């Protein structure tokens, strides 16, 4: 499809800078694919629209404290430099690929000291080992273990559009608040490998999860570690030409069996919570759900209109950026005509957009 088909009129004042409180107070647009009906509710109303024996497929990845506030001390001919970094993915133990602002002013062997949320140096640092295109290979150094260092010295990797909107509107939110809010309540903290949250799941509360359980709605977990590529805009004229990013995933045996059961029982719907959950389950090789043992791999799956979904019967998702692969995925699921209608209504009704924004349930 042409990339310009993923454009829509948008009002920047609709970017959500903080989440709804409580989380399930976010608005919910219900989109019926069969009838084309669009109605308005709240996330807390979800149990009304889900059935006993439905399976919610959630991404239980956790968000790494991957945004870094950095300072290089002045040494001989090397002037002091204050900048920012973003850890992208681990390569080997203690080694990461990272983006560093003002990278041209950096050299191999530079040591940058980390500053925590208060702006004070913490005693942790990173060492620049080698350039890799526009990235650096870095090592995290600390007197404690690496994860403890990042928990202490790293900052929440919020998308730039949230940080920019806050700056433009003079809104201050502490990093501690973002740490709590930019994480699902079911996240597996031992799997802290994502640099962005699976945001559809941010709407869930423990009380809402309990309401699902009381109704007999099952929850199946997948792990897809979200990378920065999820925010990469499509810059090619055709979506087919877009270089899709790769993300690591794990589908546990229990989830594979739940998906297989749903195939055998058509009334048991598989409801993906977020586009990352969709990409995870749609990346399972054919016939793998009938095997024993977890599926582990990487996916570069780009879902666009014309795609035939194998494991997704309904989708809970946020409202996404124009010209994004996420928007193309939703368009593939509900059809581009209904997508454009739903987004026009969302703008007119002043739904809140993007990571901290409102939700859409497509059935």
N, C-alpha and C positions, 0 to 999 in steps of 0.2 A: 504494500500500500504506500501511497505518497505520505511523506512526513507531515505536510501541511494539513492533512485530514485530521491530525491530532491537535490542531489549534482550537481554542475557544476563547470567547471574550471573558476577561477576568478582571476583577477589582482587587488590587493589592491590599486594600484594607480588610479583606476577608481572611488573610493569613492569620492563623491562630498562633498567638505568642505564648500562651500557657494553656494547659489542658482544662477541660471542664472539671468542676468539683461538686460532688464526687465524680469519679471517672464515668460512671454510667449515666450521668446527667447530660451527656453529649446527645445531640440530636441524631435521629436515625431516619434516613430516607429508605423506604421500602419500595423496591422496583420489582414488579412482576413481569418476567420475560414473556410469558404466554399471552397475557392480556394487555401488556403495556401500561398497566395502572401504576401510578406513582402516588404514594401516601406518606404522611409525615408523622413521626413518632419520636421516642427517646430510646437510647440503648437499653435502659432498664426494662423496656417493654419486650425485649428479645424473647423471653420464654413464651410469650403469646404466639410467636410466629414459628417456633421450632416444635418438633414432634418428639414424643417418646421414641427412643431407639435411633434418633438422629445421632450422627457422630460429628462432633466439632474437631476439626484438625487444626492444631495450634503449633506455632513455631516457638519452641522453648529456649531458643538461644538467648544469651545474655550480652549486655552492652559493655564493651571494654572502655576503660577511662583513657581513650585514645588521643584526645586533644591535649597538646602540650604547650605550656607557656615556657619559653626558653630564653636563656641569657648566656652569651659567651663573654667571659671576662677578658679584659684587655691584657694582651701579652705581647711584649716586644712590638713587632710590626702589625700585630693583629688587633684592630680596634674592637672595643666593646660592641656587641650586637644583641639587641633584643628582638625576638621574633617568635613565631609560632610553628608548631609541627603537628602532624597527624600520623599516627601509626596506622598502617594499612593492613598488613598481614604478617604473620610470623613466618620466617623462612626456616630457621633452625632454632634450637634452644638458645634464648637470649638474643637472637638476631631477628630484626624486623625490617620490612620495607616501610619507608616513611616519606612523606612529603614535608619539605621544609620551606617556609616562605623566605624570600630573599636568598634563594639557593645559590645564586651566582656569587654571593659574598661569602660562601662557605667553602671549606677545603677539607680534604681527607685528613683525618686525625683531629679535627676540631672537637672539643668537648663543650657541650651545652648543659648548663645547670637548670634543673626543673624548678619552677615556682608553682606552688599550690594555689588553691582558690583564694587565699588571702593576698597573693602577690609576693609572698616571702619565699626565699629559697628553702628547699626541704632537705638538702643533702643528697638527693638523688640526681642522676645525670644521664645523658646519652652521649655516646661516642660515635662520630661519623666514620664509617669504615671504608665505604666505596660508593661511587656514583653508579646508578643503574638507570640510564635514560634521564627522565625528569624526577626520579626517586633517589633516595639514599638507602643503603644498607646500614642500619644502626644497631648498637648494642645498648641495652638498658643496664646501667651500673647502679648498685645500691648495696648498703650494708645489710639490708634485709632481702628477702627473696623478691623476684621480679614482680609478681602479682601484687604483693604488699606495697611495693614501691609505686606501682601505677595506681593502686587504690588511694595511696596517700598523696601522690603528686600529679596524677593525671586529671583531666577535666572531662566532663561529659561532651561527647562529640555531636552536639546538636547540629542539624542542617544549617547551612549559611543563611537561608532565607528567614529562619526564626531569629538568629542572632542579629541580622541586619534590620529586621522589622522592630525588634526590641530597641536597637540603637536609635532608629528613626523616631520611635515613639517615646524615648527616654524611660523605658521600662527596665527595671533591675530585678533579676531573679538570681538567687544564690545557686552556686553549683550543687550544694547539698540538696536543694529543692529539685533541681533537674535530675540528679542521680536517682531520687525516689520516683519522680514522675516519668522519666524517659526509660522505663523498664516495666515489663509486664509483671503481674503479680504471680505468674506461674513460671517465671524465668528460672532456669537451672544455673545458679551462680557458679557452678564448676565449669560451665561452658561459656566463659566470657571471651568470645572471639569475634563479636560483631561490632562494626563501627557505626551502625545505625539500628534503631529498634524496629522490630516487626510491628508497625504502628497500629494496625487494626486491633491487636490484642491489648493495647494500652487502655481501651475502654472498659475492660473487665475488672470487676471487684471480687473479693472473696465471697461477698453476699450473692452476687450474680452467679458465680460458679456454683454455689450451693443450690441456688434456685434451679440451675440446669440439672444438677444431680438429682434433686428431689423429683423432677419431672421425668427422669429416666433418660436424659440426654448424655451420651458418653463423650469423653474427651480423649483424643488420641494425639500424641505428640510426635513432631518431627523436629529435626535440627537442621536449619539452613543458616549458615553464618553470613550475615549480611555485609556486603562490602560497599565501598564508596561508589562503585559502578551503578548502584541502584538509583543514584541521583544524576547520573550522566545524561545530559540531554541528547536527543538524536540530532546529529549535525549533518547527516546525509539527506539527500533529496528523497531517497527511498528507504523504507524501514529495512528492506532486505540487505542493504549495504551497511547497516549499523554493526560495528564490532561489539558483539554482546560480551559482557563481562562474565567471569567464571566465579562460582561460589561453591563452597564445600557443603555437603549435606550428609545426614545420616537418617535413615528411616528404620526405627526399631522393629523388631519382629512382631510385637504386639500391634503396632500400627499397620503393618503389612497385612496381618490377619484381619484387622477391623475393616480395611479397605476391600479385602477379598470377600468378607461376609456381606458387605453392602452390594457387591456385584451379584451375589446369589439371592439377595433379598431386595428387590427394586424399591420397596417402600422405605428402606433404611437409607436416608440421604447422607451424603458426605458433604459437610459444610466447611469450606476452607476459610480460616480466619486470616485474611491477608493474602497479598499477592505472593509473598515468600512461601507460604504454605502451599499455594497452588503450584508454584514452580517446583517445589520439592516433590510433591506427590505425582505431578505430571512427568517428572524426570525418571520415574521408576521404569526400568526396562520391562517390556512385555513379559507376562507370565511370572514375574518375580514375586508377586504377592502370594502366590501359592507355594513358595519355597519356605524353608526354615532358615532362620538367620537374618540379621539386619542387612540392609542395603547401605553401602557407603560409596560415595563417589563425588564427582564434581559435575556441575551443570552449567551449560551455556544456553539453555533453552530460551528462545525468544518467542513468546506467544503473541500472535497478531490475528486479526480477523481472517477466518478460514480455518483456524485451528480446530481440531476435533478433540474435545476434552474426554479423558478416559476415567478420571477419578474424582471429578469435581461436579457436584450437583447443585451447590449454592455457594455464594461468596459474600463474606463480610469484608468490606474494604473502606479505606478513607477516600477523600477526594484528592486527585493527583495532579501533578504539574502538567502543563501542556507539553506536547512533543516529548513525552516520556514513554519508555517501554511499559511502565506500570499502567498508563492510560490505554495503551494498545492492548494489554492483557484484558482489561475490563471491557473494552470495546469488542474483543473477540468473544467474550462470555455473554454479553447482553445484546450485541449488535450495535453498529455505529450510529444508526438513526436514534435508537433509544438512549444511547450514551449521550449524544449531543442534547437531546431533550432533557434528560435528567440533570446535566450540568448547567444548562440554561436556567432550569428551575432552581437549582441550588444557589446560583449566583443571585437570582431575583429574590429568593427567600432568605438570602444572607446566611446561608450555612457557613460554618467555619472550615477552612481548607487546610490541607496538608497534615504534617505529622501529629500535631496536637489538636487537629480539627475534628469535625463530625464524621459520621459513618454512613455507609450505604449497604443495605442488605439486598442482594440480588438473588431472587429465587426462581 
